[in-house]
Amino acid sequence: MKPYFELLALGVGAWMAIGSVDAATANPTSPQNEPEPASNSSVAAQPQSRVLVAAPPSVAKPSIFNQFKPENSSPTLTLAASRDLEGDPTPPWVIDLKPNAIAQTPSVVVPTKPVTTKPNPKPNPTAQAPTTPRPSAPLPRPTTSTPTPTPPPTPTPTPPLPTSPPPTPGASAQTLLTPSPNRLLFPTKPGEVQVRSVQPITLQQALDLAERNNRDLEIARLQVEQSRAAIREARAGNFPTLALTSNLTRSGSAFITQDTQQNSFLEQLGIQSQSGSSTRTAFGLGAQLNYDIFTSGLRPAQIEAAERRSRTAELQLEQTREELRLQVSNDYYNLQNADSQVAINEAAVRNAEANLRDSRAQETAGLGTRFDTLRAEVNLANAQQQLRNSQATQEINRRQLAQRLSLSETATLTAADPVQPAGTWTIPLEDSIVLAYKNRAELEEQLVQREISQAQIRAARAQNGVTLGFVASYDFSRSGTIDTDANNSDNYSLGLQARWNLFDGGATNAQISQRERDREIAEARFAQNRNQIRFQVEQAFANLQANFANINTTQQSVAQAEEALRLAILRFQAGVGTQTDRISAEAALTQAQGNRVSAIIGYNQALAQLRRAVSNIRP
């Protein structure tokens, strides 16, 4: 009986292989003419059995992004899908980076039975999102809600990705993307912090929102305004000061009166009494003018130090803005990477589910073993665990970007830009280093700190110099009693005051020594920042070149992994391959797809880091 089952298995495998070739020869169908699914119910009611076979070089690989990619554009991340005999994805989806200079190995999905095709309507030039066939595992659409921790057992159809970046948010979206004007807002109810809106934005929109909403940038702007007010305070010393004074007093005797009996009693106590009223009222009004004519250079030194501190605040504002652009770019790219990893892991889960169904079917038919089914179950459990972890990372990256942009309490963000290289860097390494020396605010900041120290040294020395000031005052007074007439008087004074500190116990010399050390510290930090800036440029430049080469390398490895998985699936379904080969091929394809996404994201992050290292470089 054992040889009979072996012959039966070989016969079934040969029949499936011959049937696949006959179907490919009899019914070739281009993926561009593939019928569009009308609804979820129609797709479930009429599954189409498909097998993946080699296509002639003239046939392009199906992609939902090919219709959205303009001519002569930069390499973009595309998505392709195919299905096995049971309608399951094999492999579920493929990410293809298609640069213009790299030749692609095309493939075509051939249905095993005739299908009714629907002619594609004439494209509308004003339409922003043409209808396209939906892949089995698309990248997460920006308008979808936050994924649940547990993946669904069956694929859930989702709408296609947008063809272009979403338009500028309208009034309602602006409200969601704008933080509350009340800085002291303190939510006290769960509904006030519950996320109820998901807004897709592009990287440029994220940068604009950060420029408008970020709290660190707002604090830096307020510090600049504060330093400008300090300049006005220092310049006020160039003007004289004028002060007005006034006083009203009432004086008199508290115990001595004109009462004879009371006065006699006070005389017995030894208190002499006087007749007449002792209550007196006086009113005075005065003005005083002070002006420092000569300060030995103290006042100009204080003004210069205030101006230099204001310049330092402006340079810190520039640093904050450049650092914020880098942080927002990294947060956005991390979110793109998380979205891609979720899509890759969802595809891996669906692939593992199809593998488990094949293993159970073969075990039921007596062509497989329980060991193969257990390995497929373990593979599915591992894929589901990786999917949950990637979904958690996706949610964390969404909230990180929302926190950086200071959004409303009820809004979160998704990435609308496709995963593709963000640009190129055409400046050589040596020129980039020199340009960074000229543009970086950190170097100028240390030079300004050195100038502040020099101004403070001059101010400290001026404290022991001669100070000459002018003083003018005028006083008017009116006084009198009830019994007498009021007495009016006034007086004025003009004078010069000179001051010269001959000895202060060495306090001035100690202050001068401190400011000299501050100057030397600024010079040392200048050299330190210069070396750090050079290293940052070189590091970002090296990472940029490495990731650019990795994009081309991972493109080839993904194509090879796709072909290996296709052969492993066919061999396993024919009974001549093992479960281990199929699982290994699935893992290799998932890793290759993740490596390619990581290479693109790493390239974009290195480019953003290089722009930050040079500074004042916009895309």
Long-range contacts (C-beta under 8 A, 24 or more apart in sequence): 5-366, 9-367, 9-575, 10-575, 12-367, 12-574, 12-575, 13-573, 13-574, 13-575, 13-576, 14-574, 16-85, 16-573, 16-574, 17-570, 17-574, 19-112, 20-51, 20-53, 20-112, 20-570, 21-53, 23-51, 23-110, 23-111, 23-112, 23-113, 24-51, 24-53, 24-110, 27-110, 27-111, 27-112, 27-113, 27-114, 28-108, 28-110, 29-108, 29-109, 29-110, 29-111, 29-115, 29-117, 30-59, 30-108, 31-59, 31-60, 31-61, 31-62, 31-108, 31-109, 32-60, 32-62, 32-120, 33-117, 33-120, 34-62, 34-109, 34-117, 34-133, 35-115, 35-116, 35-117, 35-118, 36-118, 36-131, 36-132, 36-133, 37-133, 37-134, 37-157, 40-157, 43-157, 47-86, 47-87, 48-83, 48-87, 48-111, 48-112, 48-113, 48-115, 49-83, 49-84, 49-85, 49-86, 49-87, 49-111, 49-112, 49-113, 50-82, 50-83, 50-84, 50-85, 50-87, 50-109, 50-110, 50-111, 50-112, 51-84, 51-85, 51-110, 51-112, 52-82, 52-90, 52-107, 52-109, 52-566, 53-107, 53-108, 53-110, 54-107, 55-106, 55-107, 55-108, 56-106, 57-106, 58-106, 59-106, 59-107, 59-108, 60-104, 60-106, 61-94, 61-96, 61-104, 61-106, 61-107, 61-108, 62-108, 62-109, 62-133, 63-96, 63-98, 64-132, 64-133, 64-134, 64-135, 64-138, 64-160, 64-161, 65-161, 65-418, 67-130, 67-132, 67-163, 68-161, 68-163, 68-164, 72-100, 74-99, 74-420, 74-421, 74-423, 75-99, 75-100, 75-420, 75-421, 75-551, 76-418, 76-420, 77-139, 77-340, 77-418, 77-419, 77-420, 77-597, 77-600, 79-135, 79-138, 79-139, 80-107, 80-135, 81-109, 81-135, 81-136, 81-137, 82-107, 82-109, 83-109, 83-136, 84-354, 84-569, 84-573, 85-112, 85-573, 86-354, 86-357, 88-350, 88-353, 88-354, 88-357, 89-136, 89-137, 89-155, 89-347, 89-350, 89-351, 89-354, 90-351, 90-354, 90-565, 90-566, 90-569, 91-347, 91-351, 91-562, 91-565, 91-566, 91-586, 91-589, 92-136, 92-137, 92-346, 92-347, 92-348, 92-350, 92-351, 92-354, 93-135, 93-136, 93-137, 93-138, 93-343, 93-347, 94-558, 94-562, 94-593, 95-340, 95-344, 95-558, 95-593, 95-596, 95-597, 96-555, 96-558, 97-420, 97-551, 97-554, 97-555, 97-596, 97-600, 99-551, 99-552, 99-555, 102-552, 102-555, 104-559, 105-559, 105-563, 128-162, 128-163, 128-164, 129-160, 129-162, 129-163, 129-164, 130-163, 131-160, 132-160, 134-158, 134-159, 134-160, 136-347, 136-350, 137-343, 137-346, 137-347, 137-350, 138-343, 139-339, 139-340, 139-343, 139-419, 140-339, 140-342, 140-343, 140-394, 140-414, 141-414, 142-166, 142-198, 142-200, 142-414, 142-415, 142-416, 143-198, 143-200, 143-414, 144-198, 144-414, 145-198, 146-195, 146-198, 146-395, 146-398, 146-412, 147-342, 147-391, 147-394, 147-395, 148-391, 149-388, 149-391, 149-392, 150-388, 151-346, 151-349, 151-384, 151-387, 151-388, 151-391, 153-353, 155-346, 155-350, 161-418, 162-200, 162-416, 165-202, 165-205, 165-416, 165-417, 166-200, 166-201, 166-202, 166-416, 168-205, 169-199, 169-201, 169-205, 173-199, 175-408, 176-407, 176-408, 176-410, 176-411, 177-201, 177-209, 177-213, 177-405, 177-407, 177-408, 177-411, 178-212, 178-213, 178-407, 178-408, 179-213, 179-406, 179-407, 179-408, 180-408, 180-409, 187-409, 192-409, 192-410, 193-409, 193-410, 194-410, 195-410, 195-411, 195-412, 196-410, 196-411, 197-408, 197-410, 197-411, 197-412, 198-411, 198-412, 198-413, 198-414, 199-411, 199-412, 199-413, 199-414, 200-413, 200-414, 200-415, 200-416, 201-413, 201-414, 201-415, 201-416, 202-416, 202-417, 203-328, 203-329, 203-332, 203-415, 203-417, 203-422, 206-328, 206-331, 206-332, 206-401, 206-405, 206-413, 207-325, 207-328, 207-329, 209-405, 209-407, 210-324, 210-325, 210-328, 210-404, 210-405, 211-321, 211-324, 213-405, 213-406, 213-407, 214-324, 214-404, 214-405, 214-406, 215-406, 216-320, 216-324, 217-317, 217-320, 217-321, 217-324, 220-313, 220-316, 220-317, 220-320, 220-321, 221-317, 223-313, 223-316, 223-317, 224-310, 224-313, 224-314, 224-317, 226-313, 227-306, 227-309, 227-310, 227-312, 227-313, 227-314, 228-310, 230-306, 230-309, 230-310, 231-303, 231-306, 231-307, 231-310, 233-306, 234-299, 234-302, 234-303, 234-305, 234-306, 234-307, 235-303, 235-306, 237-292, 237-299, 237-302, 237-303, 238-299, 238-303, 239-291, 240-289, 240-290, 240-291, 240-470, 241-289, 241-290, 241-291, 242-287, 242-288, 242-289, 243-287, 243-288, 243-290, 244-285, 244-286, 244-287, 245-284, 245-285, 245-286, 245-287, 245-288, 246-283, 246-284, 246-285, 246-286, 247-282, 247-283, 247-284, 248-281, 248-282, 248-283, 248-284, 249-281, 249-282, 249-283, 250-279, 250-280, 250-281, 250-282, 251-279, 251-280, 251-281, 251-282, 252-277, 252-278, 252-279, 252-280, 253-278, 253-279, 276-483, 277-481, 277-482, 277-483, 278-481, 279-481, 279-482, 280-479, 280-480, 280-481, 281-479, 281-480, 281-481, 282-477, 282-478, 282-479, 283-477, 283-478, 283-479, 284-475, 284-476, 284-477, 284-478, 285-475, 285-476, 285-477, 286-473, 286-474, 286-475, 286-476, 287-473, 287-474, 288-471, 288-472, 288-473, 289-470, 289-471, 289-472, 289-473, 290-469, 290-470, 290-471, 291-469, 291-470, 292-467, 292-468, 292-469, 293-468, 293-469, 293-470, 293-496, 294-466, 294-467, 294-468, 295-462, 295-465, 295-467, 296-461, 296-462, 296-465, 296-466, 296-467, 297-458, 297-459, 297-461, 297-462, 297-465, 298-459, 298-462, 298-463, 298-465, 298-467, 301-455, 301-456, 301-458, 301-459, 301-462, 302-455, 302-459, 304-451, 304-455, 305-452, 305-455, 305-456, 305-459, 308-448, 308-451, 308-452, 308-455, 309-452, 311-448, 312-445, 312-448, 312-449, 312-452, 315-441, 315-442, 315-444, 315-445, 315-448, 316-441, 316-445, 318-441, 318-615, 319-441, 319-442, 319-445, 322-441, 322-612, 322-615, 322-616, 323-612, 324-404, 325-608, 325-611, 325-612, 326-608, 326-609, 326-611, 326-612, 327-404, 328-401, 328-404, 328-405, 329-604, 329-605, 329-608, 330-605, 330-608, 331-397, 331-400, 331-401, 331-404, 332-401, 332-415, 332-417, 333-601, 333-604, 333-605, 333-608, 334-397, 334-400, 334-601, 335-394, 335-397, 335-398, 335-400, 335-401, 335-413, 335-414, 335-415, 336-415, 336-417, 336-419, 336-601, 337-397, 337-419, 337-597, 337-598, 337-601, 338-390, 338-393, 338-394, 338-396, 338-397, 339-394, 339-414, 339-415, 339-419, 340-419, 340-594, 340-597, 340-601, 341-390, 341-393, 341-394, 341-594, 341-597, 342-387, 342-390, 342-391, 342-394, 344-390, 344-590, 344-593, 344-594, 344-597, 345-383, 345-386, 345-387, 345-390, 345-590, 346-387, 347-590, 348-383, 348-386, 348-387, 348-586, 348-590, 349-380, 349-383, 349-384, 349-387, 351-383, 351-586, 352-376, 352-379, 352-380, 352-383, 352-384, 352-586, 353-380, 355-379, 355-380, 355-579, 355-582, 355-583, 355-586, 356-380, 358-572, 358-573, 359-579, 362-575, 367-575, 368-579, 371-579, 372-578, 372-579, 375-579, 375-580, 375-583, 376-579, 376-583, 379-583, 379-586, 419-597, 419-600, 419-601, 420-600, 421-548, 421-551, 421-600, 421-603, 421-604, 421-607, 422-603, 422-604, 422-607, 422-608, 422-619, 423-607, 423-619, 425-541, 425-544, 425-607, 425-610, 427-614, 429-537, 429-538, 429-541, 432-537, 432-541, 432-610, 432-613, 432-614, 433-533, 433-534, 433-537, 433-538, 435-614, 436-533, 436-534, 436-536, 436-537, 436-613, 436-614, 436-615, 437-530, 437-533, 439-614, 439-615, 439-616, 439-617, 440-529, 440-533, 440-614, 440-615, 441-615, 442-529, 442-533, 443-526, 443-529, 443-530, 443-533, 446-522, 446-523, 446-525, 446-526, 446-529, 447-522, 447-526, 449-518, 449-522, 449-525, 450-519, 450-522, 450-523, 450-526, 452-518, 453-515, 453-516, 453-518, 453-519, 453-522, 454-515, 454-519, 456-511, 456-515, 456-518, 457-512, 457-515, 457-516, 457-519, 460-508, 460-511, 460-512, 460-515, 461-508, 461-512, 463-501, 463-504, 463-508, 464-501, 464-504, 464-508, 465-500, 466-498, 466-499, 466-500, 467-498, 467-499, 467-500, 468-496, 468-497, 468-498, 469-496, 469-497, 469-498, 469-499, 470-495, 470-496, 470-497, 471-495, 471-496, 471-497, 533-613, 536-609, 536-612, 536-613, 537-610, 537-613, 537-614, 539-609, 540-606, 540-607, 540-609, 540-610, 540-612, 540-613, 541-610, 543-602, 543-605, 543-606, 543-609, 544-603, 544-606, 544-607, 544-610, 546-602, 547-599, 547-600, 547-602, 547-603, 547-606, 548-603, 550-595, 550-599, 550-602, 550-603, 551-596, 551-599, 551-600, 551-603, 553-599, 554-592, 554-595, 554-596, 554-599, 555-596, 557-592, 557-595, 557-596, 558-589, 558-592, 558-593, 558-596, 560-592, 561-585, 561-588, 561-589, 561-591, 561-592, 561-593, 562-589, 564-588, 564-589, 565-589
